[in-house]
Amino acid sequence: MALSEFELIRRYFGAAGAAGAGMLRDDVVLGIGDDGAILRPPPGQDLVAVIDTVIEGVHFPIGSAAAAVGHRALAVNLSDIAAMGATPAWALLSLSLPQADEAWLQDFATGLGRLAGEHGVALVGGDTTCGALAVGIQLLGFVPANGGLRRSSGAPGDWVFVSGTPGDAAAGLAIEMGQAGPGGLDEAWLRDRFLYPTPRVALGGLLRELASACIDVSDGLAGDLGKLAAASGCGAELDVTRLPLSPALIRTVGAEQALERALNGGDDYELCFTIPDARLAEAEARLAGQPTPVRRIGRLVSGSDVKLQRAGAVTGSPHAGFDHFAR
């Protein structure tokens, strides 16, 4: 007997299912099983809402492991929450499936639920339908009133930083798509950087106390820095020699191609942020004590252009980053 929509929801996404609720929270007044969720934000907090959709063949290759699809669908939203300096709390899931494959659903729910549990996220509702494979998640969280990070609060003279090692996910996607990889540990590590990105939620919370502006790096570092700079009414100078490149990426594609992937590759879900010059020493001291590595890579400047520099000389301007409607 085919699995019904309501049994699917109960079995895989209800409180006793494979994903459970991610986490049981006492601020969920009413969760899965009714026409809507009733949630109770903490007093003195602003609500932060983000939403992203991942589609098979667009955001992940056809045939990707179900656990990775579940992980990525939530991770991309957690990355947006992190860029706002917010604490994640509640998720709503919209799932379109070509068929109710129970083995696939078990793995998907496990991948989603594991990451939800790590970040204290409760799955509180959603919708399922039959169609092409697509996963949409709306994630809600909160920040202290008037305390959220924005893209638009940078100023000329602010220093530009990035977390992690951009470019790895782009190489991992190429390997996942069947392009030749190096084999061994480097290939596995780069594939995991694409399939199972690490949202920088804890770093985002710290940056709320330090940064002037922040953006998550989803469409390419150079293009996303350009969006932050434009929102702040600035230009930017990015020193390509300071980009943090992973040894695995350099060994796999070479130093120059690694720079290209770091600048223009997408799907990293790192944070690019700015620190005012007056707070640079304090920020670097505090950031050195947290587990996610960060690197200073440039500066916001007057004007409107983003310029790439190498040894003090301008070497070019980056492209604008990934655009779904410009492919």
Summary of the structure (lengths in Angstrom):
residues: 327
radius of gyration: 20.2
end to end distance: 42.0
largest distance: 67.9
contacts: 1140
relative contact order: 0.16
helix: 36%
strand: 27%
